[in-house]
Amino acid sequence: MRMRNENEIREDILKMVVELYNVREIEKKFIPGESKVNYAGRVFDEKEMVAVVDSALDFWLTLGKKGKEFCEKFSSYLGMKNCLVTNSGSSSNLVAVSALCSPTIKNPMKPGDEVITTAMTFPTTLNPIIQNRLIPVFIDIEEDTYNIDAAKIEAAITDKTRAIIFAHTLGNPAEMDKIMAIAKKHNLYVIEDTCDALDSKYDGEYCGTYGDFSTYSFYAAHHMTMGEGGAVCTNSMELYKAALSIRDWGRACFCQTGEADQAGACKNRFNFKFEGLPDGYDHKYVYNNIGYNLKPLDLQCAMGVEQIDKLPMFSEKRKHNFDVLYNCFKKYEDKFILPRALLKAEPSWFAIPLTVRANAGFTKKDFVTFLEDKKIETRMLFAGNILRQPGYKNIEHKVVGDLKNTDQVVERTFFLGVYPGMTEEKLEYITTQVDAFFSN
Ligand SMILES: Cc1ncc(COP(=O)(O)O)c(C=O)c1O
């Protein structure tokens, strides 16, 4: 028998992957009351499975051609000049904040500098501020957008303030025109944690395209996924180079993986001179930052390349699902504070946040446990007030004004999913159960 060549074997494997995908699709069936209604999950078709397996068969493994393709496609989708892929949204935040502290940039932040942020946060939006020995200065959020209250930023600015770092909460765009005007007036860096807001727009522009850096998460629950993964975008070449170095062990060389031939893509690999190092010391082994290794695998990027094409469809579905749940809860507006988007905002919702009113006659726990008993997943709005979390009891920080709305989130806010995998029958099941809670 003739030995099959690589292409033939690969073709067969990929055909079987498609077959496997189709078999699994047939087996999917939603049984109300029995099947779990997830708040989020990966949504994909045979294209992602084929792309990942194809990349695995290449067995290149580490960041390579798919990483490059992903970065080009992602930055061009957003209209950003530079994109760096990472292994998570948390890593992306670490890279962005650390890059703004890098001695390689013109005006780096230094230990003891202050960063305005919110205590209603995902931990790893805040953590890089602490890890870089900067001082977080917490201000309150708005009650119904759950975003940083832009009207409270200026009161928190001192001569030590260097940056404003915040997330567009659950896909709801923060007030970017006001925030950027304040940042410009006071010469502050802005990092937009866009991990939950990919594809959301403010004033016609994508969230993440306003600040110095934007960060993204491609964990399975997010707007698009690589399983795990993340990205950092910036329009500044100086910041991009610092971020690349921080991601890649702190090295000075910014030639991309695979580009470095004998002379390096820059043709200068052995031509640099650094104080303390021999003349022409290999640039690949010169470290101008204290960095990390936060790279993903190339096969994660292969998945990402396919997912970008689905983003517009995902966002349409998210908006639709949000509207269905919003209209359901609108009937109970006397019981819940409903989420609000600003006039200029076009959210691609990550989820629908709801706050049980103080006088609702039931508690968040009552409502959430009712839904969970019905197999409908609920989630807390992350850390709530992170200053009340055990790990954060002793962090050095400042609070300006009160954190009334932040505290309200801990006590009374939760969210439900609106991800594209939420089918009409699942939505109907949720709304029926919500109505049942109130009819009993
Ligand atoms: C606002 C925000 N920032 C950062 C992250 C961290 O992303 P990852 O889980 O990819 O590390 C998350 C995670 O969900 C998030 O919601």
The ligand as an SDF file (V2000), in Angstrom:
LIG
                    3D

 16 16  0  0  0  0  0  0  0  0999 V2000
  -12.7090   43.6860   33.5720 C   0  0  0  0  0  0  0  0  0  0  0  0
  -11.7950   42.5020   33.5580 C   0  0  0  0  0  0  0  0  0  0  0  0
  -10.4790   42.7030   33.4960 N   0  0  0  0  0  0  0  0  0  0  0  0
   -9.6160   41.6740   33.4620 C   0  0  0  0  0  0  0  0  0  0  0  0
  -10.0540   40.3730   33.4870 C   0  0  0  0  0  0  0  0  0  0  0  0
   -9.0620   39.2530   33.4780 C   0  0  0  0  0  0  0  0  0  0  0  0
   -9.1050   38.5030   32.2900 O   0  0  0  0  0  0  0  0  0  0  0  0
   -8.4800   37.0070   32.2720 P   0  0  0  0  0  0  0  0  0  0  0  0
   -9.4450   36.1130   32.9400 O   0  0  0  0  0  0  0  0  0  0  0  0
   -8.3200   36.7180   30.8200 O   0  0  0  0  0  0  0  0  0  0  0  0
   -7.1920   37.0680   32.9890 O   0  0  0  0  0  0  0  0  0  0  0  0
  -11.4210   40.1140   33.5600 C   0  0  0  0  0  0  0  0  0  0  0  0
  -11.8840   38.7110   33.5960 C   0  0  0  0  0  0  0  0  0  0  0  0
  -12.9840   38.3470   33.3800 O   0  0  0  0  0  0  0  0  0  0  0  0
  -12.3200   41.2100   33.6010 C   0  0  0  0  0  0  0  0  0  0  0  0
  -13.6370   41.0010   33.6880 O   0  0  0  0  0  0  0  0  0  0  0  0
  1  2  1  0
  2  3  1  0
  2 15  2  0
  3  4  2  0
  4  5  1  0
  5  6  1  0
  5 12  2  0
  6  7  1  0
  7  8  1  0
  8  9  2  0
  8 10  1  0
  8 11  1  0
 12 13  1  0
 12 15  1  0
 13 14  2  0
 15 16  1  0
M  END
$$$$
